[in-house]
Amino acid sequence: MTIINEGLDYHDLKGQIKPVVSVDEYAAKMGDDSDIVTLAFTLNSKLAGQDLVSWLELGYDFVLDADVSDGEISPGKYLVFVEMKRRTNVPYKIVELIKDMETLTDLPVSEWTVIVDENEHDANADILKQVITLFPKDYKDKKEKEEELNEVREIAGLETKQLYKDDTYTKNLKAMAGL
């Protein structure tokens, strides 16, 4: 039996990935959002997304799960979701992933943007330590405060803030439930 082992080679994802990663923009699939940090990368094809998913899952023991969106988020654009435990080392792990992806993308760390709470930040672990919620209890407290603020916004007739975007899995569940 012949086993074909195709992996990603040098610059295989050049021009295939947007140098932006969002943090906690989407709901976790592997557990509670308070325990899991979810990253999202945008790629230009589903095949490139599948290649990145394989690379992430095989190469990093701290990646709990990686998955590519079932459908396009816009024409020709797919998301790759990456989940890891919410720990103090998350900012370092994000920067590590981005640095390592340079061999695939030809994008140095300095060209990447990390979006946290709709704000753009440099891919720098010291900066990310200050803006990413690193402890499950802090995440729960932050979410509770936002939920309380949404109640006040709703009473005042103001637009509420969406606490996270539905991922494909959540959208499919809602569709099956008729919501």
C-alpha positions, 0 to 999 in steps of 0.5 A: 500500500502506498501512502501519499503524504502531501504537506504544505511547502514553502510559500504554498499559501502566498496570496491565499491568506489575509494578514488579519486574525480575529480573537474571540469574534466567534463562538467556541465549538469545543467548549465554553467561550470562557474556557476557549479562545477562538481565532479566525483567519480569512483565506481565498479558497476552501482548499487553502483553508483545508491545508491550513487546518491540517497544518495547524492540527498536525503542527501544534499541540496547543491547538484543540481544534481547527476547522474551515467554514462550510460556506463562503463568508463572501465570494471566494472567502473562507474562514479558518477557526482555531481553538485553544485553551484560554491561558496566559500564554495565548498571546505568545501562541498567537504570535508563534502561529503567525511567525511560523506561517511566514514560511507558508505565506511570505507575510512577516509578523509586522504585516499582521493585524490582530483584532480584539473587541473590534480594535486592531492591534499589532501582532505583539505578545506584550500588546496582546496580553493587555487586550485579550481576556486570558482568564475564564473568570474574567471572560465570564465577568466581561460577558455578564457586564456586556449582557447587562449593558445590552439590557440597558441599551435595549430599554433605552431604545439603542442598538445592542452589541452582538457578543459574538458572531454565529459560526457555521455550526451555530448557524446550522443548528439555528436553521435546523431549529427553525430560528 
